[in-house]
């Protein structure tokens, strides 16, 4: 026997930031730590990393982090 779900809801949050910000700098430094592996093992072209660095230094470029999402529900009562 299956029971449905009630009270279903979800919310997601993401930080939005611009190139040259502290968030952008954190990403540049983090990607820098794994750049060689991304190119050698992950198939990421060096030109793509160069483009990433250009965008993340440009204060007119805005982007966001991944969205963190939470979903909630309750099991419907058995009547």
C-alpha positions in Angstrom: 0.0 0.0 0.0 1.3 3.5 -0.9 0.7 6.7 1.0 0.9 10.1 -0.6 2.8 13.2 0.6 1.2 16.4 1.8 2.5 19.8 2.7 5.1 19.6 -0.1 7.4 22.7 -0.3 10.9 23.5 -1.5 13.2 26.5 -1.3 16.6 27.2 -2.9 19.2 29.8 -2.2 22.2 31.0 -4.1 24.8 33.7 -3.7 25.0 36.2 -6.5 28.3 38.0 -7.0 30.4 39.9 -9.5 33.8 39.5 -11.0 36.5 41.0 -8.8 34.6 40.3 -5.6 35.8 38.2 -2.7 33.6 35.4 -3.9 35.1 35.5 -7.4 38.6 35.6 -5.9 37.8 32.5 -3.8 36.7 30.7 -6.9 39.7 31.8 -8.9 42.1 30.5 -6.1 40.1 27.3 -5.7 40.1 26.5 -9.4 43.8 27.4 -9.5 44.4 24.5 -7.1 43.0 21.9 -9.5 43.5 23.6 -12.9 46.2 21.2 -14.0 44.0 18.2 -13.2 41.0 19.8 -14.9 43.0 20.2 -18.1 45.0 16.9 -17.9 42.4 14.6 -16.6 39.1 16.4 -16.9 39.3 17.4 -20.5 38.8 21.1 -19.7 40.5 23.2 -22.5 43.1 25.7 -21.2 41.2 28.4 -23.2 38.1 27.8 -21.1 40.1 28.4 -17.9 41.5 31.6 -19.4 38.0 32.7 -20.2 36.9 31.9 -16.6 39.8 34.0 -15.2 38.8 36.9 -17.5 35.2 36.9 -16.4 35.9 36.5 -12.7 38.2 39.6 -12.8 35.6 41.7 -14.6 33.3 43.7 -12.2 30.6 44.0 -14.9 30.2 40.2 -15.0 27.7 38.8 -12.5 27.2 35.1 -11.7 25.9 32.8 -8.9 27.0 29.9 -6.9 25.3 26.6 -7.1 21.8 26.6 -5.6 21.3 24.9 -2.3 17.8 23.4 -2.3 15.7 21.9 0.5 12.5 20.0 -0.1 10.0 19.1 2.7 6.9 16.9 2.8 4.8 15.0 5.3 3.3 11.5 4.8 -0.4 11.7 4.4 -2.4 10.2 7.2 -3.8 6.7 6.8 -7.6 7.1 6.9 
